[in-house]
Amino acid sequence: MRKAPSKTSVPDRAADPSLQSLFDVHEATLPNGLQVRLLANHLAPVVSLYTFFNVGSRNERPGITGISHLFEHMMFNGAKKYGPKMFDKTLESNGGSSNAYTSHDMTVYYDDFSSDALETVLDLESDRMRSLRISQEMLTSEREVVKEERRVRMDNDIGGMMDEELGSLVYKAHAYRWPVIGWMADIEAITREDCQNFFRTYYAPNNAILYIAGDIDPKKTLALVRRYYGDIPRGPAPQPVINAEPEQRGERRSTVRHPAQSPAVVIGYKGPSARDEDTLALDVAQYVLTKGEGSRLTRSLLYEQKVVVGVGLDWSWRIDPGTILFFLELMPESDPQKAEAALYAELEKLARDGITERELQKALNNLRSDHLRELGTNNGRAHAMGNYEALLGDWRHVLSLPSAYASITREQVQAAVKKYLIPERRSVVTLMPAPSEA
């Protein structure tokens, strides 16, 4: 039976008093559906502006995989008022800078600039949301750029190659199974009409949220936003993403052969969605296992047993159930099976015995520190608000996350490990060095 998108709600938690005073946020929604979040900070005459579009590779389909990332490139190539190459030229001439990124769940654009350039930046951003130029010439040019990026990051990069192979093992039905950059054949097949339909639907104001943090007057800034964005028409409602991923009933394995100096192993376990209560407990487990030189896996696998030269753990939140990913970097003569066995023994020990009170407090201290460090700049605050709103449904989780972590117990961490880090939820990709074609 097909499962609809998760409706799990995040529990209401008390705001951290030390953060509440930093987030006097003014909120508004324009008639065309554009949501606006404004946060004043007058310590320096600088501003950060983030535009979060609710679209990522999970909104794609076979035939147009990679179109979200392709659009990230195309958005910098000119619109009706500001032509090709004018976006960066205009922004930089006003002392600003910009960048963007695409993930499985969202596409994000951000600008950092002096506060006196605010109106110019709003003019730039609204111009490309309103009237991006989608010419065949531009599509052909950016397609070649993305194809070359794919060759560098995926086809000829061991980490990218293994990550791509793991995605196709972990997911059988969900759109998370393909890489954000897309499949090469799909990148080549995307048409101008595909791009026009994609732009009208996913880059419409009713599918975006604007975050502006810094030296601003919220009332005047909202008036400017209404002036520059208010006449952009709404787009059609995006199709909902159906989570049709079947239950995994056993370990899945794959071997990749590629010229390399040494073997490597990537292991993925199916995890929960960002809104699941187990997510925070797994954050704690991640810090216990791999945060710092004294972490369990670093100490055991790298220093004591010497079965790896590097060990990593990536547990990144996603809208739908994500992947808990371990990476083992080995020496040329290493036995991948021995390294795997050492990892599994540590995970079984964690599930059997749990963590100590000292490990829990160390992890919580580091989680809180990393969270607060992100909120130290306008850019960090705007990004955090957008990220938590996209993944959890409300930017206010920025305020309550420290108290949410503080409530995590050793028993919750142990239960989450027992639930998710088990063989039945495991997928393994092993890289075996092959002779160089050269």
TORGUBA-764255 format. One record per residue (C-alpha): residue number from 1; residue in three letters; z, x, y. Coordinates in nm, 4 decimals, decimal comma, m for minus. Each point is the difference from the previous one (the first is absolute). Last residue first. Layout:
{r NUM; Ala; {Z; X; Y}} ...
# end
This chain:
{r 438; Ala; {m1,8255; 4,5646; 0,3931}} {r 437; Glu; {0,0836; m0,2991; m0,2171}} {r 436; Ser; {0,3561; 0,1259; m0,0164}} {r 435; Pro; {0,1526; m0,0171; m0,3449}} {r 434; Ala; {0,2366; m0,2954; m0,0461}} {r 433; Pro; {0,3684; m0,0237; 0,0888}} {r 432; Met; {0,1780; m0,2989; m0,1540}} {r 431; Leu; {0,1280; m0,2600; 0,2458}} {r 430; Thr; {0,2269; m0,2581; m0,1606}} {r 429; Val; {0,0171; m0,3599; 0,1238}} {r 428; Val; {0,2907; m0,2135; m0,1182}} {r 427; Ser; {0,0762; m0,3714; 0,0393}} {r 426; Arg; {0,3516; m0,1377; m0,0559}} {r 425; Arg; {0,1350; m0,3556; 0,0112}} {r 424; Glu; {0,0714; m0,0204; m0,3734}} {r 423; Pro; {0,1451; 0,3536; 0,0039}} {r 422; Ile; {0,2864; m0,0964; 0,2348}} {r 421; Leu; {0,0673; 0,0945; 0,3616}} {r 420; Tyr; {m0,0046; m0,3579; 0,1338}} {r 419; Lys; {0,2933; m0,2008; m0,1368}} {r 418; Lys; {0,2368; 0,2756; m0,1068}} {r 417; Val; {m0,0564; 0,1819; 0,3298}} {r 416; Ala; {0,0645; m0,3209; 0,1939}} {r 415; Ala; {0,3233; m0,0641; m0,1923}} {r 414; Gln; {0,1253; 0,3540; 0,0665}} {r 413; Val; {m0,0700; m0,0335; 0,3723}} {r 412; Gln; {0,1716; m0,3378; 0,0156}} {r 411; Glu; {0,3062; 0,1354; m0,1840}} {r 410; Arg; {0,0302; 0,2917; 0,2416}} {r 409; Thr; {0,0213; m0,2497; 0,2825}} {r 408; Ile; {m0,2311; m0,0823; 0,2902}} {r 407; Ser; {0,1835; m0,1581; 0,2962}} {r 406; Ala; {m0,0542; 0,2994; 0,2283}} {r 405; Tyr; {m0,3746; m0,0267; m0,0554}} {r 404; Ala; {m0,0090; m0,3527; 0,1391}} {r 403; Ser; {0,2300; 0,1004; 0,2862}} {r 402; Pro; {m0,2465; 0,2733; 0,1002}} {r 401; Leu; {m0,2969; m0,2379; m0,0436}} {r 400; Ser; {0,1372; m0,2690; 0,2318}} {r 399; Leu; {m0,1527; 0,1016; 0,3311}} {r 398; Val; {m0,3469; 0,0959; m0,1217}} {r 397; His; {0,0157; m0,3178; m0,2096}} {r 396; Arg; {m0,0482; m0,1729; 0,3328}} {r 395; Trp; {m0,3764; 0,0665; m0,0183}} {r 394; Asp; {m0,0385; m0,3066; m0,2244}} {r 393; Gly; {m0,2178; m0,0776; m0,3033}} {r 392; Leu; {0,1133; 0,2784; m0,2331}} {r 391; Leu; {m0,3163; 0,2085; m0,0410}} {r 390; Ala; {m0,1955; m0,0729; 0,3186}} {r 389; Glu; {0,3110; m0,0582; 0,2131}} {r 388; Tyr; {0,1603; 0,3151; m0,1380}} {r 387; Asn; {m0,3055; 0,2109; 0,0802}} {r 386; Gly; {m0,0520; m0,1456; 0,3441}} {r 385; Met; {0,3591; 0,0503; 0,1115}} {r 384; Ala; {0,0091; 0,3509; m0,1472}} {r 383; His; {m0,3233; 0,0948; 0,1752}} {r 382; Ala; {0,1192; m0,1220; 0,3392}} {r 381; Arg; {0,3316; 0,1789; m0,0424}} {r 380; Gly; {m0,1582; 0,3246; m0,1167}} {r 379; Asn; {m0,2535; 0,0094; 0,2821}} {r 378; Asn; {0,2668; m0,0723; 0,2599}} {r 377; Thr; {0,2057; 0,2859; m0,1423}} {r 376; Gly; {0,3366; 0,0449; m0,1754}} {r 375; Leu; {m0,0474; m0,2945; m0,2366}} {r 374; Glu; {m0,1491; 0,2160; m0,2745}} {r 373; Arg; {0,3085; 0,2213; 0,0070}} {r 372; Leu; {0,2213; m0,3041; m0,0494}} {r 371; His; {m0,1730; m0,0886; m0,3270}} {r 370; Asp; {0,0051; 0,3589; m0,1276}} {r 369; Ser; {0,3712; 0,0306; 0,0791}} {r 368; Arg; {0,0835; m0,3314; m0,1668}} {r 367; Leu; {m0,1876; 0,0965; m0,3144}} {r 366; Asn; {0,1614; 0,3445; 0,0010}} {r 365; Asn; {0,3518; m0,1386; 0,0307}} {r 364; Leu; {m0,0703; m0,2608; m0,2672}} {r 363; Ala; {m0,1281; 0,2673; m0,2401}} {r 362; Lys; {0,3031; 0,2232; 0,0578}} {r 361; Gln; {0,2347; m0,2966; m0,0415}} {r 360; Leu; {m0,1585; m0,1004; m0,3307}} {r 359; Glu; {m0,0061; 0,3542; m0,1337}} {r 358; Arg; {0,3706; 0,0410; 0,0856}} {r 357; Glu; {0,0852; m0,3282; m0,1715}} {r 356; Thr; {m0,1727; 0,1248; m0,3123}} {r 355; Ile; {m0,3190; m0,1449; m0,1391}} {r 354; Gly; {m0,0617; m0,2071; m0,3120}} {r 353; Asp; {0,0996; 0,1150; m0,3486}} {r 352; Arg; {m0,2602; m0,1588; m0,2271}} {r 351; Ala; {m0,2805; m0,0730; 0,2470}} {r 350; Leu; {0,0399; 0,3374; 0,1723}} {r 349; Lys; {0,0160; 0,1786; m0,3353}} {r 348; Glu; {m0,3136; m0,1814; m0,1118}} {r 347; Leu; {m0,1739; 0,1112; 0,3207}} {r 346; Glu; {0,1069; 0,3604; m0,0576}} {r 345; Ala; {m0,1212; m0,0081; m0,3613}} {r 344; Tyr; {m0,3300; m0,1521; 0,1132}} {r 343; Leu; {m0,0583; 0,2901; 0,2377}} {r 342; Ala; {0,0717; 0,2632; m0,2652}} {r 341; Ala; {m0,2275; m0,1780; m0,2475}} {r 340; Glu; {m0,2819; m0,0034; 0,2541}} {r 339; Ala; {0,0365; 0,3725; 0,0623}} {r 338; Lys; {m0,0091; 0,0686; m0,3761}} {r 337; Gln; {m0,3068; m0,2201; m0,0421}} {r 336; Pro; {m0,1792; 0,1790; 0,2828}} {r 335; Asp; {0,0431; 0,3395; m0,1729}} {r 334; Ser; {m0,0033; 0,2752; 0,2595}} {r 333; Glu; {m0,2246; 0,3089; m0,0185}} {r 332; Pro; {m0,1609; m0,0517; 0,3392}} {r 331; Met; {0,3291; m0,1065; 0,1652}} {r 330; Leu; {0,0588; m0,3692; 0,0609}} {r 329; Glu; {0,0030; m0,2479; 0,2886}} {r 328; Leu; {0,1708; m0,3252; m0,1002}} {r 327; Phe; {m0,0615; m0,3066; 0,2149}} {r 326; Phe; {0,2079; m0,3170; m0,0322}} {r 325; Leu; {m0,1164; m0,3358; 0,1389}} {r 324; Ile; {0,1954; m0,3250; 0,0292}} {r 323; Thr; {m0,2862; m0,2457; 0,0490}} {r 322; Gly; {m0,0236; m0,3213; 0,2025}} {r 321; Pro; {0,0621; m0,3704; m0,0525}} {r 320; Asp; {m0,1718; m0,1908; 0,2837}} {r 319; Ile; {0,0608; 0,0568; 0,3719}} {r 318; Arg; {0,0552; 0,3711; m0,0595}} {r 317; Trp; {0,2890; 0,2447; 0,0413}} {r 316; Ser; {m0,0568; 0,3624; m0,0927}} {r 315; Trp; {0,1841; 0,1750; m0,2844}} {r 314; Asp; {m0,1420; 0,3508; m0,0204}} {r 313; Leu; {0,1826; 0,2493; m0,2189}} {r 312; Gly; {m0,0726; 0,3707; m0,0138}} {r 311; Val; {0,0449; 0,2963; m0,2328}} {r 310; Gly; {m0,1251; 0,3542; 0,0472}} {r 309; Val; {m0,0190; 0,3212; m0,2003}} {r 308; Val; {0,0822; m0,1840; m0,3205}} {r 307; Val; {0,1666; 0,0760; m0,3363}} {r 306; Lys; {0,2535; 0,2423; 0,1500}} {r 305; Gln; {0,2876; m0,1607; m0,1958}} {r 304; Glu; {0,2696; 0,0827; 0,2578}} {r 303; Tyr; {m0,1819; 0,0486; 0,3312}} {r 302; Leu; {m0,3048; m0,2276; m0,0061}} {r 301; Leu; {0,0741; m0,2733; m0,2544}} {r 300; Ser; {0,3773; m0,0266; 0,0474}} {r 299; Arg; {0,0673; 0,0838; 0,3655}} {r 298; Thr; {m0,3162; m0,1558; 0,1364}} {r 297; Leu; {0,0374; m0,3047; m0,2220}} {r 296; Arg; {0,3628; m0,0638; 0,0935}} {r 295; Ser; {m0,0113; 0,0712; 0,3713}} {r 294; Gly; {0,1685; 0,3159; 0,1265}} {r 293; Glu; {m0,3092; 0,1427; 0,1676}} {r 292; Gly; {m0,0520; m0,3151; 0,2014}} {r 291; Lys; {m0,0928; m0,3601; m0,0740}} {r 290; Thr; {m0,1498; m0,0210; m0,3513}} {r 289; Leu; {0,2116; m0,2015; m0,2447}} {r 288; Val; {0,2866; m0,1244; 0,2166}} {r 287; Tyr; {m0,2372; m0,0833; 0,2868}} {r 286; Gln; {m0,2301; m0,1971; m0,2296}} {r 285; Ala; {0,2933; m0,1828; m0,1593}} {r 284; Val; {0,1157; m0,1109; 0,3461}} {r 283; Asp; {m0,3457; m0,1340; 0,0814}} {r 282; Leu; {0,0033; m0,1696; m0,3413}} {r 281; Ala; {0,3137; m0,1889; 0,1046}} {r 280; Leu; {m0,1781; m0,1025; 0,3192}} {r 279; Thr; {m0,2939; m0,1445; m0,1925}} {r 278; Asp; {0,2167; m0,1883; m0,2510}} {r 277; Glu; {0,0532; m0,2838; 0,2497}} {r 276; Asp; {m0,3711; m0,0814; m0,0094}} {r 275; Arg; {m0,1707; m0,0318; 0,3368}} {r 274; Ala; {m0,1880; 0,3297; m0,0291}} {r 273; Ser; {m0,1517; m0,1049; m0,3328}} {r 272; Pro; {0,1406; 0,1219; m0,3309}} {r 271; Gly; {m0,0950; 0,3041; m0,2104}} {r 270; Lys; {m0,2548; 0,0795; m0,2682}} {r 269; Tyr; {0,0676; 0,3528; m0,1187}} {r 268; Gly; {m0,2417; 0,2839; 0,0713}} {r 267; Ile; {m0,0113; 0,3455; m0,1535}} {r 266; Val; {m0,2215; 0,2808; 0,1314}} {r 265; Val; {m0,0237; 0,3177; m0,2069}} {r 264; Ala; {m0,1458; 0,3383; 0,0846}} {r 263; Pro; {m0,1643; 0,2824; m0,1934}} {r 262; Ser; {m0,0749; 0,3403; 0,1546}} {r 261; Gln; {m0,2691; 0,1965; 0,1792}} {r 260; Ala; {m0,2414; m0,2900; 0,0333}} {r 259; Pro; {m0,3572; m0,0940; m0,0912}} {r 258; His; {0,0169; m0,3662; m0,1055}} {r 257; Arg; {0,0882; m0,1950; m0,3140}} {r 256; Val; {0,1872; m0,3261; 0,0520}} {r 255; Thr; {0,2059; m0,1532; m0,2803}} {r 254; Ser; {0,1118; m0,3636; m0,0021}} {r 253; Arg; {0,3011; m0,1877; m0,1286}} {r 252; Arg; {0,1506; m0,3498; 0,0058}} {r 251; Glu; {0,3514; m0,0811; m0,1226}} {r 250; Gly; {0,0697; m0,3522; m0,1190}} {r 249; Arg; {0,0082; m0,3694; 0,0787}} {r 248; Gln; {m0,1140; m0,0112; 0,3623}} {r 247; Glu; {0,0156; m0,3538; 0,1342}} {r 246; Pro; {m0,3257; m0,1256; 0,1443}} {r 245; Glu; {m0,0958; 0,0569; 0,3675}} {r 244; Ala; {m0,1342; m0,3219; 0,1497}} {r 243; Asn; {0,1625; 0,0525; 0,3388}} {r 242; Ile; {m0,2280; m0,2182; 0,2085}} {r 241; Val; {m0,0781; 0,1232; 0,3505}} {r 240; Pro; {m0,0405; m0,2862; 0,2452}} {r 239; Gln; {m0,3428; m0,0415; 0,1637}} {r 238; Pro; {0,0079; 0,0846; 0,3683}} {r 237; Ala; {0,0150; m0,2911; 0,2474}} {r 236; Pro; {m0,3165; m0,0134; 0,2081}} {r 235; Gly; {0,0062; 0,1895; 0,3297}} {r 234; Arg; {0,1579; m0,0880; 0,3318}} {r 233; Pro; {m0,1975; 0,0680; 0,3135}} {r 232; Ile; {0,0828; 0,2831; 0,2432}} {r 231; Asp; {0,0648; m0,1679; 0,3374}} {r 230; Gly; {0,3720; 0,0831; 0,0187}} {r 229; Tyr; {m0,0292; 0,3690; m0,0842}} {r 228; Tyr; {m0,0456; 0,1663; 0,3403}} {r 227; Arg; {0,1713; m0,2459; 0,2315}} {r 226; Arg; {0,2648; m0,1124; m0,2489}} {r 225; Val; {0,0891; 0,3620; m0,0740}} {r 224; Leu; {0,0244; 0,0711; 0,3718}} {r 223; Ala; {0,2382; m0,2940; 0,0526}} {r 222; Leu; {0,2053; 0,1223; m0,2973}} {r 221; Thr; {0,0249; 0,3422; 0,1647}} {r 220; Lys; {0,1198; m0,1506; 0,3283}} {r 219; Lys; {0,2812; m0,1894; m0,1751}} {r 218; Pro; {0,0899; 0,2891; m0,2306}} {r 217; Asp; {0,0187; 0,2611; 0,2788}} {r 216; Ile; {m0,1013; 0,3157; m0,1812}} {r 215; Asp; {0,1222; 0,3564; m0,0563}} {r 214; Gly; {m0,0152; m0,0013; m0,3780}} {r 213; Ala; {m0,0922; m0,2200; m0,2940}} {r 212; Ile; {m0,3048; m0,2235; m0,0446}} {r 211; Tyr; {m0,0570; m0,1709; m0,3355}} {r 210; Leu; {m0,3060; m0,2239; m0,0502}} {r 209; Ile; {m0,0284; m0,2140; m0,3141}} {r 208; Ala; {m0,3323; m0,0877; m0,1606}} {r 207; Asn; {m0,1618; m0,2618; m0,2248}} {r 206; Asn; {m0,0126; m0,2772; 0,2631}} {r 205; Pro; {m0,1581; 0,2505; 0,2394}} {r 204; Ala; {m0,3078; 0,0405; m0,2236}} {r 203; Tyr; {m0,0544; 0,3341; m0,1703}} {r 202; Tyr; {0,0269; m0,1431; m0,3522}} {r 201; Thr; {m0,2390; m0,2940; 0,0098}} {r 200; Arg; {m0,2646; 0,0783; 0,2615}} {r 199; Phe; {0,0049; 0,3707; m0,0898}} {r 198; Phe; {m0,0437; m0,0562; m0,3739}} {r 197; Asn; {m0,2902; m0,2390; 0,0551}} {r 196; Gln; {m0,1725; 0,2506; 0,2299}} {r 195; Cys; {0,0648; 0,2880; m0,2392}} {r 194; Asp; {m0,1405; m0,1837; m0,3025}} {r 193; Glu; {m0,3057; m0,0907; 0,2114}} {r 192; Arg; {m0,0486; 0,3672; 0,0864}} {r 191; Thr; {m0,0033; 0,0770; m0,3699}} {r 190; Ile; {0,2433; 0,1781; m0,2336}} {r 189; Ala; {m0,1942; 0,1456; m0,2974}} {r 188; Glu; {0,0636; 0,3719; 0,0555}} {r 187; Ile; {0,3743; m0,0526; 0,0349}} {r 186; Asp; {m0,0122; m0,2175; m0,3126}} {r 185; Ala; {m0,1733; 0,2724; m0,2028}} {r 184; Met; {0,2568; 0,2573; 0,1160}} {r 183; Trp; {0,3025; m0,2105; m0,0975}} {r 182; Gly; {0,2478; m0,0775; 0,2765}} {r 181; Ile; {0,1965; 0,2105; 0,2499}} {r 180; Val; {0,3104; m0,2063; m0,0707}} {r 179; Pro; {m0,0311; 0,0824; m0,3699}} {r 178; Trp; {m0,0646; m0,2745; m0,2556}} {r 177; Arg; {0,2646; m0,1532; m0,2262}} {r 176; Tyr; {0,2020; m0,1377; 0,2921}} {r 175; Ala; {m0,2469; m0,2904; m0,0011}} {r 174; His; {0,1931; m0,1588; m0,2882}} {r 173; Ala; {m0,1610; m0,0650; m0,3385}} {r 172; Lys; {0,0628; 0,2972; m0,2315}} {r 171; Tyr; {0,2473; 0,2003; 0,2042}} {r 170; Val; {0,2017; 0,2973; m0,1273}} {r 169; Leu; {m0,2912; 0,1691; m0,1761}} {r 168; Ser; {m0,2620; m0,0362; 0,2758}} {r 167; Gly; {0,2536; 0,1215; 0,2526}} {r 166; Leu; {0,0804; 0,3026; m0,2168}} {r 165; Glu; {m0,3626; 0,1147; m0,0007}} {r 164; Glu; {m0,0136; m0,0155; 0,3797}} {r 163; Asp; {0,3263; 0,1917; 0,0305}} {r 162; Met; {m0,1304; 0,2639; m0,2401}} {r 161; Met; {m0,3189; 0,0539; 0,1992}} {r 160; Gly; {0,1855; 0,0042; 0,3308}} {r 159; Gly; {0,2454; 0,2619; m0,1238}} {r 158; Ile; {m0,2730; 0,2157; m0,1554}} {r 157; Asp; {m0,2257; m0,0069; 0,3041}} {r 156; Asn; {m0,3757; 0,0213; m0,0462}} {r 155; Asp; {m0,0900; m0,3662; m0,0606}} {r 154; Met; {0,2955; m0,1424; 0,1913}} {r 153; Arg; {0,0812; 0,1582; 0,3375}} {r 152; Val; {m0,3082; 0,2168; 0,0571}} {r 151; Arg; {m0,2635; m0,2228; m0,1585}} {r 150; Arg; {0,1605; m0,3087; 0,1527}} {r 149; Glu; {m0,0034; 0,1556; 0,3458}} {r 148; Glu; {m0,3701; 0,0803; m0,0493}} {r 147; Lys; {m0,0687; m0,3616; m0,0869}} {r 146; Val; {0,2046; m0,1118; 0,3009}} {r 145; Val; {m0,2049; 0,2122; 0,2419}} {r 144; Glu; {m0,3251; m0,1177; m0,1601}} {r 143; Arg; {0,1035; m0,3638; 0,0413}} {r 142; Glu; {0,0917; 0,0717; 0,3612}} {r 141; Ser; {m0,3585; 0,0978; 0,0857}} {r 140; Thr; {m0,1696; m0,2790; m0,1938}} {r 139; Leu; {0,2323; m0,2616; 0,1481}} {r 138; Met; {m0,0578; 0,1296; 0,3529}} {r 137; Glu; {m0,3773; m0,0113; m0,0431}} {r 136; Gln; {0,0142; m0,3449; m0,1552}} {r 135; Ser; {0,1855; m0,1224; 0,3058}} {r 134; Ile; {0,3467; m0,1505; 0,0054}} {r 133; Arg; {0,1056; 0,0189; 0,3639}} {r 132; Leu; {0,3568; m0,1243; 0,0338}} {r 131; Ser; {0,0227; m0,2989; 0,2321}} {r 130; Arg; {0,3428; m0,1590; 0,0334}} {r 129; Met; {0,2261; 0,2363; m0,1936}} {r 128; Arg; {m0,1905; 0,2972; 0,1435}} {r 127; Asp; {0,0378; m0,1220; 0,3560}} {r 126; Ser; {0,3642; m0,1029; m0,0490}} {r 125; Glu; {0,0952; 0,3564; m0,0888}} {r 124; Leu; {m0,1765; 0,1645; 0,2923}} {r 123; Asp; {0,1163; m0,2538; 0,2618}} {r 122; Leu; {0,3561; 0,0207; m0,1320}} {r 121; Val; {m0,0251; 0,3794; 0,0262}} {r 120; Thr; {m0,1192; m0,0200; 0,3604}} {r 119; Glu; {0,2818; m0,2390; 0,0898}} {r 118; Leu; {0,2619; 0,2315; m0,1481}} {r 117; Ala; {m0,1271; 0,3199; 0,1663}} {r 116; Asp; {0,2915; 0,0189; 0,2487}} {r 115; Ser; {0,2421; 0,0092; m0,2939}} {r 114; Ser; {m0,1256; 0,3328; m0,1286}} {r 113; Phe; {m0,1711; m0,0123; m0,3385}} {r 112; Asp; {0,0459; m0,0276; m0,3771}} {r 111; Asp; {m0,2483; m0,2212; m0,1876}} {r 110; Tyr; {0,0174; m0,1566; m0,3439}} {r 109; Tyr; {m0,2277; m0,1711; m0,2512}} {r 108; Val; {0,1205; m0,1415; m0,3332}} {r 107; Thr; {m0,1773; m0,1475; m0,3021}} {r 106; Met; {0,2193; m0,1754; m0,2544}} {r 105; Asp; {0,0884; m0,0566; m0,3663}} {r 104; His; {m0,1657; 0,2662; m0,2160}} {r 103; Ser; {0,0097; 0,2401; 0,2914}} {r 102; Thr; {m0,2238; 0,0811; 0,2957}} {r 101; Tyr; {0,0872; 0,2378; 0,2813}} {r 100; Ala; {m0,0640; 0,0400; 0,3720}} {r 99; Asn; {0,0140; 0,2486; 0,2859}} {r 98; Ser; {0,0216; 0,0163; 0,3753}} {r 97; Ser; {0,0744; 0,2356; 0,2883}} {r 96; Gly; {0,0745; m0,0454; 0,3699}} {r 95; Gly; {m0,0204; 0,2057; 0,3179}} {r 94; Asn; {m0,2216; m0,2457; 0,1879}} {r 93; Ser; {m0,3087; 0,2112; m0,0711}} {r 92; Glu; {0,1098; m0,0144; m0,3652}} {r 91; Leu; {m0,0186; m0,3775; m0,0066}} {r 90; Thr; {m0,3407; m0,0163; 0,1680}} {r 89; Lys; {m0,1547; 0,2681; m0,2228}} {r 88; Asp; {0,1629; m0,1434; m0,3118}} {r 87; Phe; {m0,1465; m0,3460; 0,0586}} {r 86; Met; {m0,3277; 0,1156; 0,1571}} {r 85; Lys; {m0,1443; 0,1616; m0,3146}} {r 84; Pro; {m0,2541; m0,2846; m0,0329}} {r 83; Gly; {0,0245; m0,2647; 0,2734}} {r 82; Tyr; {0,2969; m0,1420; 0,1879}} {r 81; Lys; {m0,0892; m0,3442; 0,1323}} {r 80; Lys; {m0,1736; m0,1531; m0,3038}} {r 79; Ala; {0,1589; 0,2101; m0,2734}} {r 78; Gly; {m0,0126; 0,3631; m0,1075}} {r 77; Asn; {0,0405; 0,2299; m0,2935}} {r 76; Phe; {0,3761; 0,0208; m0,0503}} {r 75; Met; {0,0281; m0,3235; m0,1999}} {r 74; Met; {m0,2585; 0,1260; m0,2472}} {r 73; His; {0,2352; 0,2553; m0,1538}} {r 72; Glu; {0,2798; m0,2466; m0,0774}} {r 71; Phe; {m0,2749; m0,2374; m0,1074}} {r 70; Leu; {m0,0933; 0,2306; m0,2874}} {r 69; His; {0,3636; m0,0067; m0,1132}} {r 68; Ser; {m0,0051; m0,3779; m0,0262}} {r 67; Ile; {m0,3477; 0,0084; m0,1591}} {r 66; Gly; {0,1181; 0,2284; m0,2807}} {r 65; Thr; {m0,0733; m0,2461; m0,2786}} {r 64; Ile; {m0,2956; m0,2189; 0,0994}} {r 63; Gly; {m0,1666; m0,0722; m0,3341}} {r 62; Pro; {0,3197; m0,0730; m0,1862}} {r 61; Arg; {0,2314; m0,1935; 0,2329}} {r 60; Glu; {0,2055; 0,0873; 0,3062}} {r 59; Asn; {0,3248; m0,1453; 0,1363}} {r 58; Arg; {0,2188; 0,2405; m0,2030}} {r 57; Ser; {m0,1899; 0,2870; 0,1701}} {r 56; Gly; {0,1691; m0,0816; 0,3265}} {r 55; Val; {0,0188; m0,2853; 0,2461}} {r 54; Asn; {0,2733; m0,1463; 0,2178}} {r 53; Phe; {m0,1061; 0,1851; 0,3126}} {r 52; Phe; {0,2806; 0,1869; 0,1756}} {r 51; Thr; {m0,0735; 0,1100; 0,3557}} {r 50; Tyr; {0,2432; 0,2591; 0,1339}} {r 49; Leu; {0,0522; 0,1017; 0,3629}} {r 48; Ser; {0,2276; 0,2877; 0,0971}} {r 47; Val; {0,1085; 0,0486; 0,3606}} {r 46; Val; {0,1148; 0,2881; 0,2220}} {r 45; Pro; {0,1832; 0,0245; 0,3326}} {r 44; Ala; {0,3255; 0,1311; m0,1567}} {r 43; Leu; {0,3454; m0,1539; m0,0553}} {r 42; His; {m0,1299; m0,3434; 0,1003}} {r 41; Asn; {m0,0145; m0,1675; m0,3430}} {r 40; Ala; {m0,1345; m0,3550; m0,0099}} {r 39; Leu; {m0,0984; m0,1659; m0,3281}} {r 38; Leu; {m0,2820; m0,2554; m0,0122}} {r 37; Arg; {m0,1151; m0,1834; m0,3146}} {r 36; Val; {m0,3207; m0,2064; 0,0211}} {r 35; Gln; {m0,1596; m0,2351; m0,2521}} {r 34; Leu; {m0,3690; m0,0830; 0,0405}} {r 33; Gly; {m0,0620; m0,3576; m0,1163}} {r 32; Asn; {m0,2709; m0,1047; 0,2467}} {r 31; Pro; {0,2551; m0,1984; 0,2026}} {r 30; Leu; {0,1992; 0,3232; 0,0533}} {r 29; Thr; {0,3243; 0,0599; m0,1890}} {r 28; Ala; {0,2980; 0,1538; 0,1750}} {r 27; Glu; {0,2972; 0,2252; m0,0715}} {r 26; His; {0,2210; 0,2076; 0,2306}} {r 25; Val; {0,2046; 0,2556; m0,1924}} {r 24; Asp; {0,3385; 0,1273; 0,1163}} {r 23; Phe; {0,0071; 0,2559; m0,2792}} {r 22; Leu; {0,2111; 0,3000; 0,0956}} {r 21; Ser; {0,3218; m0,2011; 0,0495}} {r 20; Gln; {m0,0265; m0,1318; m0,3550}} {r 19; Leu; {m0,0226; 0,3462; m0,1476}} {r 18; Ser; {0,3584; 0,1242; 0,0310}} {r 17; Pro; {0,1300; m0,3427; m0,0988}} {r 16; Asp; {m0,1927; 0,0084; m0,3333}} {r 15; Ala; {m0,1310; m0,3506; m0,0476}} {r 14; Ala; {0,1656; m0,2189; m0,2619}} {r 13; Arg; {m0,2058; m0,0963; m0,3008}} {r 12; Asp; {m0,2224; m0,2954; m0,0802}} {r 11; Pro; {m0,1400; 0,0316; m0,3523}} {r 10; Val; {m0,3712; 0,0808; m0,0310}} {r 9; Ser; {m0,2002; m0,2962; m0,1201}} {r 8; Thr; {m0,2060; 0,0093; m0,3165}} {r 7; Lys; {m0,3143; m0,2052; 0,0523}} {r 6; Ser; {m0,2133; 0,2246; m0,2204}} {r 5; Pro; {m0,3710; m0,0674; 0,0172}} {r 4; Ala; {m0,1123; m0,2569; m0,2570}} {r 3; Lys; {0,0072; 0,0848; m0,3680}} {r 2; Arg; {m0,2954; m0,0754; m0,2234}} {r 1; Met; {0,0891; m0,1321; m0,3434}} 
# end
